[in-house]
Amino acid sequence: MKNITTFLCLTLLIGCSTTQSNINVDAVETFNLNNYSDFNIKINNENISAEVNPIVLERFKENLKIAIEERGLKFNANSNITFDINFTTKEMVKSNRYNTYYSRYYSSYYMWDDDIYNVTQNILRVNLRDINEDKTLWTVVTVWRDKSTRSISYDDASNMLVDEIMMSFL
């Protein structure tokens, strides 16, 4: 019994430690956030559709601002570097072939029908831009489906995403 318990605990530990992140990060090789003392955050309101909740984006912006300030940078509206928050939704058409009505005596043409449905994907990209040089120094993107637990509309998911973003600066 002790071996089974040890095996189950080890399996659970390995499974939890290998959970993949939901973000993709890219940066210029010479970029180091420690070289800067202040920052600004802007939400790109021009590309946001009506189905996006602006309160959720403002909450995400505040969470990101607090996390960056905890890192030692100061918020300054006239800063040289700016975090640009871009949010968009994308509709995708999915289809599943189903084979539900089949008997050993006869088959139906319904088995060749497609189950077609729409999936809404939410895409959040945060770019860190150097205003003076007009260059993007760092970027992160995350994608989730509508009503997913990874949605930034949930406080826990928003905080986890901010934590993952801050770990990318290490």
C-alpha positions, 0 to 999 in steps of 0.5 A: 500500500505504501508503494501505491501511495508513493507512486500516486503522489509522485505521478501527481507531483510530476503532472502538476509540475509539467503543466504548460504555460498559456503564454508565448513570450518573445524579446529582443536579445539585448532587452533587460527590464532592469535597465529602466526606472519607469513605465507607462501602460496603455490599452489600445482602444481602437481595435476593441470590439463591442463584446469586450468588457472594458472593465475587465481590461482596466482590471488587468491593466491595474494588476499588471501595473501593481506587479511592475511597481512591485518589481521596482519601476515607477508608473509615469505617463511620460515614460520612455517605455510603454506596455501596450495592451491589445485585445481582440476576439476571433470567431472560428468555425469548427466541425465534428463529424459524427456517426451516431445513427448506425445499425447493423441492419441499415445505416442512415445518411445522417452519419455523414452530416457535420456538426458545425459550430462557432468558437470564440477565441480571445487574444491578448497581446502585451507589447513593450515599446521603446517610444524614443527608438520606436521599437518593440522590445518585448511581447507576450501573447495568450489565447483562450476560448470564450468562457474558459477558466483562463479568461482574464475576466476571472480574478484568479486567471488574471492574476495568474497571467500577470504572474506568468508575465512577470516571470518572463522578465527573470 
